[in-house]
Amino acid sequence: MTGNYVTTRPLASRIAIHEYGTNPVPWYAWVHGLLAPYAGPVLEVGAGTGALWSGVEHPPLVLTDGSPAMCATLRTAVPDAAVARAGADRLPFADGVFGTALANHVLYHVADPATALAELRRVLRPGGRVAVATNGAGHMAEASELAVSIGLPPVDVHEHFPAEAAPAALALAFDDVVSRRYEDTLVVTDAGAVVAYVASLADRPLTRDEEDAVAAPVSAAIARDGAFRIGKHAVLVTAVRAG
């Protein structure tokens, strides 16, 4: 999905569909509720558009992303944060400088998640906390089926770093590992939102026929049931760096 990060638009479309979530506590608020107050400085790798920090008070904050477009957006979206272009598996920071490190739905994009976890451990000071979000079996399955039906790859292949394996992966580098599932279902009442989401998974614009093929079953479900439902399986795994 490298081509999806040349601009911020695909990621924005993937974020937008989660506005149809039924959990009364939105994902970002839920994450902050588990982690705040933060021990600073705080590092977020693969920070994308900076949506996690919108309107949130925080200690000194450093944001990284491998995409120049994302870094440009971060500098505007979170103007009081330091921004660096870097991959999660090669961080340009000294050892033990951060009190908190986050990787929000990032590590399944990394070639070697174990290397990224080692890097997160390296830059954390003893007693510092790490928080890693990923997805598990069945996540966005209904949308994934629509993508596959028009010849696109399925929604992010989380088998590379799935929720089911994440706690054990963190336990190799950290202590006090805890995995928490975020309970949510998307109840989508606009077929266009699903089309935009599926389109965001492609490295090219969808044809009109492809858009129609995605919209048809979604519109039928909305007409029949009042909404098109998409299941989620997202977890936040937290841990602590021992001395």
Rosetta blueprint (number, residue, H / E / L):
1 M L
2 T H
3 G H
4 N H
5 Y H
6 V L
7 T L
8 T L
9 R H
10 P H
11 L H
12 A H
13 S H
14 R H
15 I H
16 A H
17 I H
18 H H
19 E H
20 Y H
21 G E
22 T L
23 N L
24 P L
25 V L
26 P L
27 W H
28 Y H
29 A H
30 W H
31 V H
32 H H
33 G H
34 L H
35 L H
36 A L
37 P L
38 Y L
39 A L
40 G L
41 P L
42 V E
43 L E
44 E E
45 V E
46 G L
47 A L
48 G L
49 T L
50 G L
51 A H
52 L H
53 W H
54 S L
55 G L
56 V L
57 E L
58 H L
59 P L
60 P L
61 L E
62 V E
63 L E
64 T E
65 D E
66 G L
67 S L
68 P H
69 A H
70 M H
71 C H
72 A H
73 T H
74 L H
75 R H
76 T H
77 A H
78 V L
79 P L
80 D L
81 A L
82 A E
83 V E
84 A E
85 R E
86 A L
87 G L
88 A L
89 D L
90 R L
91 L L
92 P L
93 F L
94 A L
95 D L
96 G L
97 V L
98 F E
99 G E
100 T E
101 A E
102 L E
103 A E
104 N E
105 H L
106 V L
107 L H
108 Y H
109 H H
110 V L
111 A L
112 D L
113 P H
114 A H
115 T H
116 A H
117 L H
118 A H
119 E H
120 L H
121 R H
122 R H
123 V H
124 L E
125 R E
126 P E
127 G E
128 G E
129 R E
130 V E
131 A E
132 V E
133 A E
134 T E
135 N E
136 G L
137 A L
138 G L
139 H L
140 M L
141 A H
142 E H
143 A H
144 S H
145 E H
146 L H
147 A H
148 V H
149 S H
150 I L
151 G L
152 L L
153 P L
154 P L
155 V L
156 D L
157 V L
158 H H
159 E H
160 H H
161 F L
162 P L
163 A L
164 E L
165 A L
166 A H
167 P H
168 A H
169 A H
170 L H
171 A H
172 L L
173 A L
174 F L
175 D E
176 D E
177 V E
178 V E
179 S E
180 R E
181 R E
182 Y E
183 E L
184 D L
185 T E
186 L E
187 V E
188 V E
189 T L
190 D L
191 A H
192 G H
193 A H
194 V H
195 V H
196 A H
197 Y H
198 V H
199 A H
200 S L
201 L L
202 A L
203 D L
204 R L
205 P L
206 L L
207 T L
208 R H
209 D H
210 E H
211 E H
212 D H
213 A H
214 V H
215 A H
216 A H
217 P H
218 V H
219 S H
220 A H
221 A H
222 I H
223 A H
224 R H
225 D H
226 G L
227 A L
228 F E
229 R E
230 I E
231 G E
232 K L
233 H L
234 A E
235 V E
236 L E
237 V E
238 T E
239 A E
240 V E
241 R L
242 A L
243 G L
